[in-house]
Amino acid sequence: MSSNAPGRSDKHTAPPLPEPLRVPVADSHTHLDMQSGTVEEALAKAASVGVTTVVQVGCDLAGSRWAAETAAAHDAVHATVALHPNEAPRIVHGDPDGWSRQGARQPGGDPALDDALAEIDRLAALPQVKGVGETGLDYFRTGPEGKEAQERSFRAHIEIAKRHGKTLVIHDRDAHTDVLRVLKEEGAPERTVFHCYSGDAEMAEICARAGYYMSFAGNVTFKNAQNLRDALAVAPPELVLVETDAPFLTPAPYRGRPNAPYLVPVTVRAMADVRGVDEDTLATALAANTARAFGY
């Protein structure tokens, strides 16, 4: 933390409302169920600054059901459903330390994963569910057994997305090569989004050739994220999205404080600077791209 950063007393304080965007955009990836306050409050606050649509993302069965219910109740919300990459090993091998919201769990083996995937398949058929995700691979703290469960789950999610004609939303952490390999082996759905894009410019060119969307989060504003800015600079304008991943990845200068969809304009302005375009031009593209990416 730099000397001029907000003090510890500020870390739980919501950042102020940014200047509203003149052209409305969508938050392509958020977790309203992990944020404080009501859905109605979050949507109203976001709309007041020009964030008029949000994609609510499921990470487990309960969260995916909640996403589908919330999207059905609010016109401004679209849902995606999935088992997060880290959820698959917890289902198969158990979670004795209770790392997830479900608390400690016993191993369920492959049958438990199959049952969970069947529920995701059922939810994916709902009209308000626009995507299957976030799924993919996360090697940050994953051993060989966990990687095997993650890959099996990822392949199943790809099949579900293709069968239902839904967008695939990818979580890719420290796993670029294997994520791209599995997509190639399985055949990616027509619409595929790399959420919280974390690759470099070279990977952005690979994604561009494949027609994959790249969604940039608040970490594109971080000082140590030049690789993300380099990727953003070369990504085709028709394949770029913006997201919060709230409550995580709050953009600078509010890093470490609670994130929410209303902070999208902060990231949009930083992205416009990187790309050398005015914010209205970028916002117009982002809005059209997100609607096309999720088919709404």
KOLNU-126722 format. One record per residue (C-alpha): x negated, y negated, z. Coordinates in steps of 0.05 Angstrom, whole numbers, plus 5000, padded with zeros to 4 digits. Each point is the difference from the previous one (the first is absolute). Example, Ala and Ser with C-alpha at 12.3 -4.5 7.8 and 13.67 -1.06 7.14 Angstrom:
// residues 2
    x    y    z
 4754 5090 5156
 4973 4931 4987
//
This chain:
// residues 296
    x    y    z
 5000 5000 5000
 4971 4933 4980
 4994 4943 5050
 5057 4961 4968
 5047 5060 4998
 5064 4999 5041
 4989 5021 5072
 5023 5065 5029
 5064 4968 5026
 5021 4989 4927
 4992 5071 4975
 5072 5020 5014
 5028 4933 4975
 5035 5001 4933
 4965 4955 4949
 5037 4938 4977
 5045 4999 4939
 4960 4986 4937
 5022 4949 4948
 5056 5033 4959
 4985 5028 4931
 5036 4965 4945
 5009 5065 4962
 5028 5058 5042
 4960 5064 5007
 5007 5069 5031
 4959 5032 5056
 4985 5066 4965
 4982 5038 5064
 5021 4987 5071
 5019 5037 5064
 5058 4961 5032
 5010 5057 5050
 4931 4984 5030
 5012 4925 5006
 5032 4961 5057
 5069 4969 4993
 5059 5022 4958
 5001 5017 4926
 5048 4942 4989
 4951 4952 5033
 4941 5026 4959
 5038 4995 4935
 5026 4929 5015
 4931 4976 5019
 4970 5030 4937
 5054 4971 4955
 4989 4931 5030
 4930 4999 4969
 5018 5033 4934
 4991 5074 5016
 5069 5024 4980
 4988 5075 4991
 4963 5052 5041
 4982 5072 4989
 5007 5038 5066
 4953 5059 5002
 5009 5066 5037
 4942 5037 5032
 5035 5058 5034
 5069 5032 5001
 5031 4952 5050
 4969 4939 4966
 5022 5024 4932
 5072 5011 5023
 4998 4930 5031
 4973 4970 4936
 5057 5031 4959
 5052 4976 5050
 4971 4930 5003
 4998 4994 4924
 5072 5023 4996
 5021 4945 5049
 4960 4942 4970
 4999 4978 4927
 4931 4969 5010
 4969 5066 5022
 4978 5059 4957
 4974 5064 5031
 4945 5050 4988
 4996 5067 5037
 4942 5046 5015
 4955 5035 5049
 4938 4956 5010
 4935 5037 4983
 4983 5003 5075
 5069 5028 5016
 4990 5064 4959
 4943 5028 5042
 5038 4983 5064
 5060 5040 4976
 4957 5060 4979
 4946 5001 5053
 5035 4964 5057
 4983 4935 5036
 4980 5017 5071
 4977 4929 5015
 5064 4968 4974
 4968 4952 4951
 5066 4987 4963
 5067 4970 5023
 5027 5071 5012
 4952 5013 5057
 4964 5066 5011
 5021 5056 4953
 4987 5074 4993
 4974 5029 4934
 5057 5014 4952
 4960 5031 4944
 5017 4997 4926
 5074 5017 5012
 5008 4936 5041
 4968 4959 4945
 5046 5032 4949
 5061 4983 5042
 4977 4927 5007
 4987 4995 4925
 5069 5027 4986
 5029 4943 5042
 4958 4949 4961
 5026 5032 4936
 5072 4990 5024
 4988 4927 5018
 4964 4986 4935
 5065 5014 4962
 5036 4941 5033
 5011 4940 4954
 4972 4949 5049
 4936 5040 5005
 4956 4972 4944
 4936 5037 5015
 4964 5059 5031
 4946 4977 5046
 4957 4984 5034
 4965 5064 4982
 4929 5015 4978
 4936 5015 5036
 4967 4969 5062
 4930 5026 5016
 4985 4949 5055
 5006 5050 5057
 5019 5064 4963
 4964 5067 5004
 5002 5055 4947
 5064 5033 5026
 5035 4933 5002
 4977 4983 4929
 5031 5065 4975
 5067 4983 5032
 4997 4929 4973
 4986 5023 4929
 5057 5051 5001
 5047 4946 5025
 4976 4950 4948
 5011 5048 4943
 5070 5015 5025
 5017 4926 5005
 4976 4989 4928
 5047 5056 4977
 5058 4970 5040
 4989 4931 4971
 4998 5026 4928
 5061 5044 5008
 5042 4942 5028
 4970 4948 4953
 4975 4958 5059
 4938 4958 5009
 4940 5032 5035
 4969 4957 5055
 4929 5021 5016
 4960 4993 5065
 4927 5008 4983
 4949 4993 5055
 4928 5021 4988
 5027 5049 4948
 4998 4965 4933
 4969 5057 4960
 5047 5054 5026
 5062 4956 4994
 4985 4987 4927
 4983 5073 4989
 5066 5025 5028
 5040 4949 4960
 4965 5024 4937
 5010 5073 5016
 5074 4993 5018
 5017 4946 4950
 5019 4934 5032
 5072 4975 5000
 5017 4947 4949
 4995 4947 5055
 4943 5007 5050
 4979 4947 5052
 4935 4998 5038
 5023 4968 5065
 4950 4957 5037
 4952 5008 4942
 4932 5015 5029
 4957 5017 4939
 4949 4958 4964
 5001 4967 4931
 4978 5064 4966
 5058 5039 5030
 5047 4943 4981
 4981 5011 4928
 5015 5075 5007
 5068 4984 5030
 5013 4949 4945
 4987 5051 4946
 5047 5049 5034
 5054 4946 5009
 4998 5005 5076
 5025 4939 5039
 4952 4970 5051
 5032 4968 5061
 4956 4952 5040
 5010 4987 5074
 4975 4948 5049
 4931 5032 5004
 4985 4969 4931
 4990 4936 5041
 4949 5030 5048
 4928 4974 4995
 4971 5070 4992
 5049 5020 4944
 4963 4973 4938
 5009 5068 4967
 5076 4991 5004
 4996 4930 4971
 4956 5027 4943
 5052 5053 4986
 5057 4949 5002
 4962 4956 4951
 4998 5055 4947
 5068 5033 5012
 5049 4988 4943
 5051 4947 5020
 5058 5046 4984
 4975 5053 5050
 4988 4957 5061
 5047 5000 5061
 4996 4968 5069
 5017 5030 5068
 4993 4989 5074
 4994 5072 5026
 5028 4964 5062
 4990 5003 5058
 4929 5016 4977
 4949 4961 4959
 5022 4929 5016
 4966 4952 4950
 4947 4950 5021
 5000 4954 5037
 5048 5041 5043
 4963 5067 4999
 5015 5041 5062
 5068 4967 5013
 5067 5032 4984
 5015 5005 4926
 5069 4996 4968
 5030 4990 4930
 5004 4924 5010
 4924 4996 4994
 4999 5024 4928
 4991 4928 4975
 4932 4996 5036
 4975 5060 4960
 5032 4976 4935
 4962 4934 5004
 4934 5036 5014
 5013 5046 4941
 5015 4942 4954
 4934 4969 5019
 4963 5064 4984
 5034 5006 4932
 4994 4927 4984
 5074 4989 4987
 5052 4956 5033
 5044 5032 5053
 5064 4994 4959
 4970 5038 4942
 4976 5055 5046
 5065 5003 5039
 5040 5007 4936
 4957 5059 4979
 5002 5032 5069
 5076 4997 5003
 5008 5031 4931
 4946 5052 5012
 5031 5023 5066
 5069 5006 4970
 4971 5040 4942
 4956 5043 5045
 5058 5021 5044
 5056 4999 4948
 5047 4951 5034
//
